[in-house]
């Protein structure tokens, strides 16, 4: 779930708290090209105010027109399809051949939006199951890696919360910037630091802090292809413990701070003492981050997230090395 859709839920919950009527629309299917992906949200208030987007604006305008005409006075989830033909697709601002289907849901206490938001604020990833006959929703923990929306004749199942995860080793100043920027990019962030002098002062809303040893944390984290692991302590006793496990796992990105000289020494240690292969060592991004000339902690944090993003999207230059970091 991206920040736009999370803000839609927050806005819808605020309207409900003011005793306003709200209809929530979820994109459930698209055919051909569509402006927004499946799972995107739009909310319409009883006076026609809109939050969120599922198109360039034409579909939102139509929803407001339907509301004012009384056709959105629904008491159960109801599907609505746009762009069935080329002429209608053009009318609603969809690319040629594009078709989009929404599930319109009148929000009420049975919708569980407040409970969903509370769990999302804690950084949890949640599976929401909407009963299409009754409009009631149940919330459960999302299974690791689950990110699809499924629609059957009886239920709409959606997943909410951070799909991507970031584990940072070290709770220093740079981690503050990296964690906050990663949250803005919809990562679920966990910080590991067993050192009391660093962990005691670390407190960022939405970020999980663990004081366990890095190797144990990496193993328990069960990294998958949506996981990034970054070591920032400058302490080989901690960074190497994390890296020796991370480089053997499935994380899409593993990085470590330090100059090229120190990276060479690290590779030698990981090979000699922990038995990592050349292929495993070649997965390490170090010096961490894209070379953008970064010097300050926030600049380096930016360079790290830039490289993580490039690797995620397999962009050209994703493996460019940065210069000496601190």
NUVODO-552162 format. One record per residue (C-alpha): x, y, z. Coordinates in steps of 0.25 Angstrom, whole numbers, plus 2048, in hexadecimal, padded with zeros to 3 digits. Layout:
<rs>
XYZ
...
</rs>
This chain:
<rs>
800800800
80680D7FC
80581A804
7F98207FB
7F08147FE
7F481480D
7F082380D
7E381F807
7E0816812
7E482081D
7DB82B816
7CF821815
7D081D824
7D182C827
7C482E81F
7BD823826
7C1829834
7B983582F
7AD82C82D
7AE82E81E
7AA824814
7B681E80C
7B7815800
7C580E7FE
7C98097F0
7D37FF7EE
7D97FC7E0
7D77ED7DF
7DA7EA7D1
7E07F17C5
7E07ED7B6
7EA7F37AD
7F18007B2
7EC8077BE
7F08137C5
7F180D7D3
7F57FF7D7
7EB7F47DD
7E97F77EC
7E98067EB
7DE80E7F3
7D58197F1
7CB81F7FC
7BF8277F9
7B882F804
7A9831805
7AB83F800
7B383B7F4
7C183E7FA
7CC8347F4
7D882E7FA
7E28267F2
7E28237E3
7DF8177DA
7E081F7CD
7E482C7C7
7D78327CE
7CC82E7C4
7C88227CC
7C982A7D9
7C08347D2
7B68297CE
7B58247DC
7B28327E2
7A78337D7
7A18257DB
7A18297E9
79A8367E7
79082E7DE
78E8257EA
7938187E3
79E8177ED
7948147F8
7998067FA
7987FD806
7A27F2802
7AE7F17FA
7AB7F37EB
7B47F27DF
7B57FD7D4
7BC7FC7C7
7C18077BE
7C78077B0
7C07FA7AA
7C080079C
7CA80A795
7C1815796
7BE8147A5
7CD8127A7
7D081F7A1
7C48257A9
7CA8217B6
7D98257B2
7DD8167B1
7E88137A7
7E380C79A
7DD7FF79D
7DE8017AC
7D47FC7B6
7D37FD7C5
7CA7F77CF
7C77FD7DD
7C17F67E9
7B98017F0
7B77FF7FF
7AF807808
7B7809815
7B1807823
7B6800830
7B67F3829
7C17F8820
7CC7F782A
7D3803824
7D7809832
7DD7FC836
7E47FA829
7EA80882A
7EF805839
7F67F9834
7FC800828
80180B831
809800839
8107FC82C
8087EF82A
8047E981D
7F67E581D
7EC7DC815
7DE7E2814
7D37D8810
7C67DF80C
7B97D780C
7B27DC7FF
7A47D8805
7A57DF812
7B07EA810
7B77E581D
7C67E481D
7CF7DB825
7DE7DE827
7E97D4828
7F87D4827
7FD7D4819
8057C8815
8147CB811
8157CF803
8067D1801
8037DD7F9
7F77D97EF
7E97DE7EF
7DF7D27EC
7D07D37E9
7C77C87E9
7B77C77E9
7B77C97F8
7C37D07FD
7CD7DB7FA
7DB7D8800
7E57E3800
7F27E5807
7F77F280E
8037F7814
8127F7810
8157ED805
8247F0805
82C7EE812
8397F5816
8427EF821
84D7F9826
8587F582F
85C800838
85480B83E
85D81783C
85A825836
85A820827
85081582B
84682082F
846826822
84681981A
83B814822
832820821
834821812
832812810
824814818
82181E80E
823814803
81A80A809
82580180F
8227FA81C
82E7FD824
8357F582F
8427FA836
84C7F183D
8567F5847
85A7EE853
8627FA858
85B801864
86280E861
85C80E853
84F807855
84A80E862
84981B85B
84281684E
83481984C
82D81B83F
81E81883E
81A80D835
828807836
82B7FA83D
8377F9846
83E7EC84A
84A7EB853
84D7DC84F
85A7D8848
85A7DB839
85C7CD834
8507C883D
8487D4838
84B7D1829
8487C382A
83B7C6832
8377D0827
8367C681C
83A7CF811
8337CD804
8347D47F6
82D7E17FC
8377E2808
8437EC808
84E7EB813
8587F6816
8637F5820
867803825
86F801832
87D80282D
8807F7838
8847EA831
8807E283D
8717E683A
8717E982B
8787DC827
86E7D4830
8637DA828
8697D881A
86E7CA81C
85F7C681D
8597D1814
8627CD808
85E7BF808
84F7C3808
8457C87FE
8457D7801
8457DF7F4
84F7E97FA
85A7E7804
8637F3807
86E7F7811
874805814
883807813
88E80B809
8938027FE
89F7FE806
8967FA812
88D7F3808
8997EB803
89D7E7811
88E7E3814
88D7DA808
89A7D380C
8957D181A
8877CC816
88E7C280C
8997BD816
8917BC823
8837BA81E
8857B2811
87D7BB808
87F7B97F9
8837C37EF
8757C37E9
86F7C67F7
8797D17F9
8767D77EC
8687DA7F1
86D7E47FB
86B7F27F7
8777F97FE
87A8047FF
86B805801
86380F7F8
8648157EB
87081E7E8
86982C7E9
8748337F0
86D8317FE
87483680A
86A839815
86182E81C
854832815
85B833808
86182580A
85482080E
84E825801
85981E7F9
856811800
8478127FD
84A8167EF
85280A7EC
8488017F3
83D8077EA
8468057DE
8487F67E1
8397F47E4
8367F97D6
8437F47CF
8478017CA
8538047C3
85F8077CC
8588007D8
8657FA7DC
86E8077DB
8778087E7
8778147F0
88481A7F5
88981A804
87E81B80D
88282281A
</rs>
